[in-house]
Amino acid sequence: MRDIRSLDFNLLKALDALLDERNVTRAAQRLGVTQPALSGMLARLRESFGDPLFTRTQRGIVPTARALELVVPLKNLLQDIEGLLQPPAFDPATARMTFSIAATDYALRAVGRPFLRQLRQTAPGIQVALLPVQDKELHERMERGDIDLALLTPDITPADLHARRLFDETYVVAMREHHPAAIEAASSGLSLERFCALEHVLVSYSGGSFTGITDEVLAQQGLQRRVMVSVRSFLIVPELLLDSDLVAVVPSRLVSGWPGLITLPPPVAIPGFTKTAAWHERVHRDPAQRWLREQLFGSCEIPL
């Protein structure tokens, strides 16, 4: 039995060149090797195939019957090998695949909404799965391929993931457009005293908490606001504001363009945050994944 380990890619390329050129000199020039080197490769090929493969004539070399049998399968094999070395072609207009994004509900609206709007126009055959962020399982799920990309903040982004900054977010005070405080603020602005006296809704991801970053800032000044409602999801906040005189300190992109709501700058400086996109090495070089990430990056630069 012949040992396949005696054959390598360069030997197969040499055989292909000899079959095409039927001349050792031209085949050596095509391969960029010397004639003695090519002769040595031919000797190894003869040993591997157990056949002379070529015989010399006055006009060059003539392939044996065995060599002629190898022409088509050898061409196919070399094309397959070269195909493995080339990145797969990606055409967004005809692509059929699923792209999974893990994010908080805020990030799904702030990032996912404009991204999906853009994607539907350029790659209608790509399905997008929007999944919740589960910190403890995130890295493992990305390794398994369950999640392609996660929308996070720098402080919770695993160090061994690829990451890119998407945008810096700021907080605003949101309320319904006919809220009494909105009418007052139109002429004199929203004072810190009035802000603390208003009834607030707060988002608590852990659930049930009535304090957040805004309360920490107020406490440093010996102040306190009235948080009357605590919810776990950002997405319910606009509906609550529209149906009541509640106000909320929320990321600006959450309520940007929301009909019936207005936003005001907070009367106290509230630190914002940075939103990042993170992905695993597993998908870092994949052409389709790279294209999709670029679309997402671009959509974050488009005003909501």
Secondary structure, DSSP 4 states (H G I P E B T S, - for coil): ---GGG--HHHHHHHHHHHHH--HHHHHHHHT--HHHHHHHHHHHHHHHTS--EEEETTEEEE-HHHHHHHHHHHHHHHHHHHHHSPPP--TTT--EEEEEEE-HHHIIIIIHHHHHHHHHH-TTEEEEEEE--HHHHHHHHHHTS-SEEEE-GGGS-TTSEEEEEEEE-EEEEEETT-HHHHHHHHH---HHHHHHSEEEEE-SSSS----HHHHHHHHTT---EEEEEES-GGGHHHHHHTSS-BEEEEHHHHTT-TTEEEE--SS----EEEEEEE-GGGTT-HHHHHHHHHHHHHTTS--
